Amino acid sequence: MDQQKNKTVAPRNYIIRITVVAALGGLLFGYDTAVIAGAIGYLQEKFVLSPVLVGWAASSAIWGCILGAAMAGYVSDRFGRKKILIATGVLFLISALGSAVAVDLSSFVIARLVGGIGVGAASMLSPLYISEVAPAKHRGRLVSIYQLAIVFGINIIYIVNYLISVSGSNSWNVDYGWRYMIGSEAIPAVIFFVLLFSVPESPRWLLKNGRDEKAGDILQKINGDKAGAIKQEIQDTLKLESGRPGDLFGKGLRLAFVVGIVLALFSQITGINAVIYFAPEIFKSIGFGVESAFYQTIFIGVINTIFTFVALWLIDRAGRKKLLVWGVSGMILCLCAIGICFYFEMTTGPWLILFVLGFIACFASSLGPVPWVMISEIFPTKIRGIAMSFCTLVLWIGVILITQLTPVMLDVLGGASTFWIFMCNAVILLLFTLKYVPETRGRSLEQIERSWTKTEDD
């Protein structure tokens, strides 16, 4: 009995360690994208930036994300998932140190662009890598750890920013504080870089590239006695794949590609970044002071974290599709209610903040983690990297669209119409999910791949 238990525990501990290391890419994703929130005010004063230049400094990393997401698929298919993840660790480190010692806006933006390339690449590669090493029955939960790591990264840098900001005067923060905030990213970047050398290459990538023996050893460590059958299933499926990007538009994968693109895009255009961005203003409108902004963001972060744990617990029990349906339905109700609060000018009572927190909870338990899980598991091994690059690229385009358009929409259309537009987008996503998104819980990547052909034949 004890021997059998040890056989089960050893692979479980191994896969958890691999997953946690890979998920640090998500922590750096959250850390890098949120660090600017605490630094930008001091940076503006240091370099005497106009509002336009402030926007450029704050969003420069996002443009790097697009480039990183576009490149990561091709280079990871060619050189391996692990090697490119290691490269992203180097980019995070260069960006952290380069931004911290920037002497002017140009050098700061260049360093942030470099970091953005790392974020964009890691946002695609970390969930892809986890999905390719995870056993089918635990894959949803393990890939969701990546989303949890993003949330943790955001919360950690909120705390770091606060602790640094209260360590000195405003003039000290203008000269040095923001540099320490951004430079602090070097610590998790080094940890990520070093730990990646302790994890294996993706066994599916190794099999695709003819390194069968090494892949077999890794599959044995992860899956135990089932390794032989899993290896054979992967090899049989690889023989039927051509690995051309054009396959994404061919029979059997068209729908998979559309599902991936829609989930990636609608995870952004349903308004999560708009809600989080304006949440501090909503808190202030119901009586919180500016000095409590730290506690407000931490409170939002706690809600986000709690309900990401809920998703982690449910995604391999209830399934991906059910989480999406219930979560997006809740988002629709909350967005409708937020719009009503703006329409009837009910912005000074408790209802608005209740619906904002409800929206964040619904998103965190569904549309936050599920797209990362699904776009990492619905494509064939030979083109999974390129396919995920397309989807992640679309996701970052969605981020830019919402970042740029939300202030304009709020100014021209008002709060009610803006959030009702997000609600309409959520309704479209719900209908699409009900009709086209399959349930992938408990199925191997190869079984999921074969199911697309059957779906298009029906």
MOFENFEN-V800501 format. One record per residue. N is the residue number from 0. RES is the residue in one letter. SS is DSSP state (alpha for helix, beta for strand, coil for the rest). PSI is psi as a letter, one per 20 degrees, with the letter a starting at -180 (none if undefined). BURIAL is I if it has 16 or more other ideal C-beta (glycine too) atoms within 10 Angstrom, else O. Layout:
n->{N:N}
res->{RES:RES}
ss->{SS:SS}
psi->{PSI:PSI}
burial->{BURIAL:BURIAL}
This chain:
n->{0:1:2:3:4:5:6:7:8:9:10:11:12:13:14:15:16:17:18:19:20:21:22:23:24:25:26:27:28:29:30:31:32:33:34:35:36:37:38:39:40:41:42:43:44:45:46:47:48:49:50:51:52:53:54:55:56:57:58:59:60:61:62:63:64:65:66:67:68:69:70:71:72:73:74:75:76:77:78:79:80:81:82:83:84:85:86:87:88:89:90:91:92:93:94:95:96:97:98:99:100:101:102:103:104:105:106:107:108:109:110:111:112:113:114:115:116:117:118:119:120:121:122:123:124:125:126:127:128:129:130:131:132:133:134:135:136:137:138:139:140:141:142:143:144:145:146:147:148:149:150:151:152:153:154:155:156:157:158:159:160:161:162:163:164:165:166:167:168:169:170:171:172:173:174:175:176:177:178:179:180:181:182:183:184:185:186:187:188:189:190:191:192:193:194:195:196:197:198:199:200:201:202:203:204:205:206:207:208:209:210:211:212:213:214:215:216:217:218:219:220:221:222:223:224:225:226:227:228:229:230:231:232:233:234:235:236:237:238:239:240:241:242:243:244:245:246:247:248:249:250:251:252:253:254:255:256:257:258:259:260:261:262:263:264:265:266:267:268:269:270:271:272:273:274:275:276:277:278:279:280:281:282:283:284:285:286:287:288:289:290:291:292:293:294:295:296:297:298:299:300:301:302:303:304:305:306:307:308:309:310:311:312:313:314:315:316:317:318:319:320:321:322:323:324:325:326:327:328:329:330:331:332:333:334:335:336:337:338:339:340:341:342:343:344:345:346:347:348:349:350:351:352:353:354:355:356:357:358:359:360:361:362:363:364:365:366:367:368:369:370:371:372:373:374:375:376:377:378:379:380:381:382:383:384:385:386:387:388:389:390:391:392:393:394:395:396:397:398:399:400:401:402:403:404:405:406:407:408:409:410:411:412:413:414:415:416:417:418:419:420:421:422:423:424:425:426:427:428:429:430:431:432:433:434:435:436:437:438:439:440:441:442:443:444:445:446:447:448:449:450:451:452:453:454:455:456:457}
res->{M:D:Q:Q:K:N:K:T:V:A:P:R:N:Y:I:I:R:I:T:V:V:A:A:L:G:G:L:L:F:G:Y:D:T:A:V:I:A:G:A:I:G:Y:L:Q:E:K:F:V:L:S:P:V:L:V:G:W:A:A:S:S:A:I:W:G:C:I:L:G:A:A:M:A:G:Y:V:S:D:R:F:G:R:K:K:I:L:I:A:T:G:V:L:F:L:I:S:A:L:G:S:A:V:A:V:D:L:S:S:F:V:I:A:R:L:V:G:G:I:G:V:G:A:A:S:M:L:S:P:L:Y:I:S:E:V:A:P:A:K:H:R:G:R:L:V:S:I:Y:Q:L:A:I:V:F:G:I:N:I:I:Y:I:V:N:Y:L:I:S:V:S:G:S:N:S:W:N:V:D:Y:G:W:R:Y:M:I:G:S:E:A:I:P:A:V:I:F:F:V:L:L:F:S:V:P:E:S:P:R:W:L:L:K:N:G:R:D:E:K:A:G:D:I:L:Q:K:I:N:G:D:K:A:G:A:I:K:Q:E:I:Q:D:T:L:K:L:E:S:G:R:P:G:D:L:F:G:K:G:L:R:L:A:F:V:V:G:I:V:L:A:L:F:S:Q:I:T:G:I:N:A:V:I:Y:F:A:P:E:I:F:K:S:I:G:F:G:V:E:S:A:F:Y:Q:T:I:F:I:G:V:I:N:T:I:F:T:F:V:A:L:W:L:I:D:R:A:G:R:K:K:L:L:V:W:G:V:S:G:M:I:L:C:L:C:A:I:G:I:C:F:Y:F:E:M:T:T:G:P:W:L:I:L:F:V:L:G:F:I:A:C:F:A:S:S:L:G:P:V:P:W:V:M:I:S:E:I:F:P:T:K:I:R:G:I:A:M:S:F:C:T:L:V:L:W:I:G:V:I:L:I:T:Q:L:T:P:V:M:L:D:V:L:G:G:A:S:T:F:W:I:F:M:C:N:A:V:I:L:L:L:F:T:L:K:Y:V:P:E:T:R:G:R:S:L:E:Q:I:E:R:S:W:T:K:T:E:D:D}
ss->{coil:alpha:alpha:alpha:alpha:alpha:alpha:alpha:alpha:alpha:alpha:alpha:alpha:alpha:alpha:alpha:alpha:alpha:alpha:alpha:alpha:alpha:alpha:alpha:alpha:alpha:alpha:alpha:alpha:alpha:alpha:alpha:alpha:alpha:alpha:alpha:alpha:alpha:alpha:alpha:alpha:alpha:alpha:alpha:alpha:alpha:alpha:coil:coil:coil:alpha:alpha:alpha:alpha:alpha:alpha:alpha:alpha:alpha:alpha:alpha:alpha:alpha:alpha:alpha:alpha:alpha:alpha:alpha:alpha:alpha:alpha:alpha:alpha:alpha:alpha:alpha:alpha:alpha:coil:alpha:alpha:alpha:alpha:alpha:alpha:alpha:alpha:alpha:alpha:alpha:alpha:alpha:alpha:alpha:alpha:alpha:alpha:alpha:alpha:coil:coil:coil:coil:alpha:alpha:alpha:alpha:alpha:alpha:alpha:alpha:alpha:alpha:alpha:alpha:alpha:alpha:alpha:alpha:alpha:alpha:alpha:alpha:alpha:alpha:alpha:alpha:alpha:alpha:alpha:alpha:alpha:coil:coil:alpha:alpha:alpha:alpha:alpha:alpha:alpha:alpha:alpha:alpha:alpha:alpha:alpha:alpha:alpha:alpha:alpha:alpha:alpha:alpha:alpha:alpha:alpha:alpha:alpha:alpha:alpha:alpha:alpha:alpha:coil:coil:coil:coil:alpha:alpha:alpha:alpha:alpha:alpha:alpha:alpha:alpha:alpha:alpha:alpha:alpha:alpha:coil:alpha:alpha:alpha:alpha:alpha:alpha:alpha:alpha:alpha:alpha:alpha:alpha:coil:coil:coil:coil:coil:coil:alpha:alpha:alpha:alpha:alpha:alpha:coil:coil:coil:alpha:alpha:alpha:alpha:alpha:alpha:alpha:alpha:alpha:alpha:alpha:alpha:alpha:alpha:alpha:alpha:alpha:alpha:alpha:alpha:alpha:alpha:alpha:alpha:alpha:alpha:alpha:alpha:coil:coil:coil:coil:coil:alpha:alpha:alpha:alpha:alpha:coil:coil:coil:coil:alpha:alpha:alpha:alpha:alpha:alpha:alpha:alpha:alpha:alpha:alpha:alpha:alpha:alpha:alpha:alpha:coil:coil:alpha:alpha:alpha:alpha:alpha:alpha:alpha:alpha:alpha:alpha:alpha:alpha:alpha:alpha:coil:coil:coil:coil:alpha:alpha:alpha:alpha:alpha:alpha:alpha:alpha:alpha:alpha:alpha:alpha:alpha:alpha:alpha:alpha:alpha:alpha:alpha:alpha:alpha:alpha:alpha:alpha:alpha:coil:coil:coil:coil:coil:alpha:alpha:alpha:alpha:alpha:alpha:alpha:alpha:alpha:alpha:alpha:alpha:alpha:alpha:alpha:alpha:alpha:alpha:alpha:alpha:alpha:alpha:alpha:alpha:coil:coil:coil:coil:coil:coil:alpha:alpha:alpha:alpha:alpha:alpha:alpha:alpha:alpha:alpha:alpha:alpha:alpha:alpha:alpha:coil:coil:coil:coil:coil:alpha:alpha:alpha:alpha:alpha:alpha:coil:coil:coil:coil:coil:alpha:alpha:alpha:alpha:alpha:alpha:alpha:alpha:alpha:alpha:alpha:alpha:alpha:alpha:alpha:alpha:alpha:alpha:alpha:alpha:alpha:alpha:alpha:alpha:alpha:alpha:alpha:alpha:alpha:alpha:alpha:alpha:coil:coil:alpha:alpha:alpha:alpha:alpha:alpha:alpha:alpha:alpha:alpha:alpha:alpha:alpha:alpha:alpha:alpha:alpha:alpha:alpha:alpha:alpha:alpha:coil:coil:coil:coil:coil:coil:coil:coil:alpha:alpha:alpha:alpha:alpha:alpha:alpha:alpha:alpha:alpha:alpha:alpha:alpha:coil}
psi->{g:h:g:h:g:h:h:g:h:g:h:g:h:g:h:g:g:g:g:g:g:h:i:h:h:h:g:h:g:g:g:g:h:i:h:h:h:h:h:h:g:h:g:g:h:g:j:m:q:r:h:g:h:g:h:g:g:h:i:h:h:h:h:h:g:g:g:g:h:h:h:h:g:g:h:h:h:g:i:q:g:g:g:h:g:g:h:h:h:g:g:g:g:g:g:g:g:g:h:h:j:p:i:r:g:g:h:g:g:g:h:h:g:g:h:h:g:g:g:g:g:h:h:g:h:g:h:g:g:g:h:i:i:q:q:g:i:j:g:g:g:g:h:h:h:g:h:h:h:g:g:g:g:g:g:g:h:g:g:g:g:g:h:g:h:j:i:a:r:g:h:g:h:h:g:h:g:h:g:h:g:h:h:h:i:h:g:h:g:g:g:g:g:g:h:h:i:i:q:r:q:p:h:h:h:g:h:h:j:j:m:g:g:g:g:g:g:g:h:g:h:g:i:c:h:i:g:g:h:g:g:h:g:g:g:g:g:h:h:i:q:h:j:q:h:i:h:h:j:r:p:h:i:g:h:g:g:g:g:g:g:g:g:g:g:i:i:g:j:j:j:g:h:g:g:h:g:i:g:h:h:g:g:h:h:j:i:q:r:h:i:j:h:g:h:g:h:g:g:g:h:g:g:g:g:g:i:h:h:g:g:h:h:h:h:i:g:h:q:g:g:g:g:g:g:g:g:h:g:h:g:g:g:g:h:g:h:g:g:g:g:g:g:j:l:l:j:j:a:i:g:g:h:g:h:g:h:g:g:g:g:g:g:h:j:f:i:f:h:g:h:g:g:g:i:i:i:i:q:q:g:h:j:h:g:g:g:h:g:g:g:h:g:h:g:h:h:h:g:g:g:g:g:h:h:g:h:g:g:h:g:g:h:r:g:g:h:g:h:h:g:h:g:h:h:h:g:g:g:g:g:g:g:h:h:h:p:r:p:j:p:j:q:r:h:h:g:g:g:h:h:h:g:h:g:h:h:none}
burial->{O:O:O:O:O:O:O:O:O:O:I:O:O:I:I:O:O:I:I:I:I:I:I:I:I:I:I:I:I:I:I:I:I:I:I:I:I:I:I:I:O:I:I:I:O:I:I:O:I:O:O:O:O:I:O:I:I:I:I:I:I:I:I:I:I:I:I:I:I:I:I:I:I:O:I:I:I:O:O:I:I:I:O:I:I:I:I:I:I:O:I:I:I:I:I:I:I:I:I:I:O:I:O:O:I:O:O:I:I:O:I:I:I:I:I:I:I:I:I:I:I:I:I:I:I:I:I:I:I:I:I:I:I:I:I:I:O:I:I:I:I:I:I:I:I:I:I:I:I:I:I:I:I:I:I:I:I:I:O:I:I:I:O:I:I:O:O:O:O:O:O:O:I:I:O:I:I:I:I:I:I:I:I:I:I:I:O:I:I:O:O:I:I:O:O:I:O:O:I:I:I:I:I:I:I:I:I:I:O:O:O:O:O:O:I:I:O:I:I:I:I:I:I:O:O:O:I:O:O:I:I:O:O:I:O:O:I:I:O:O:O:O:O:O:O:O:I:I:O:O:O:I:I:O:I:I:I:O:I:I:I:I:I:I:I:I:I:I:I:I:I:I:I:I:I:I:O:I:I:I:O:I:I:O:O:O:O:I:O:O:O:O:I:I:O:I:I:O:I:I:I:O:I:I:I:O:I:I:O:I:I:I:O:I:I:I:O:I:I:I:I:I:I:I:I:I:I:I:I:I:I:I:O:I:I:I:I:I:I:I:I:I:O:O:O:O:I:O:O:O:O:I:I:O:I:I:I:I:I:I:I:I:I:I:I:I:I:I:I:I:I:I:I:I:I:I:I:I:I:I:I:I:I:I:I:I:I:I:I:I:I:I:I:I:I:I:I:I:I:O:O:I:I:O:O:I:O:O:I:I:O:O:O:O:I:I:O:I:I:I:I:I:I:O:I:I:I:O:I:I:O:I:I:O:O:O:I:I:O:I:I:O:I:I:I:I:O:I:I:O:I:I:O:O:O:O:O:O}
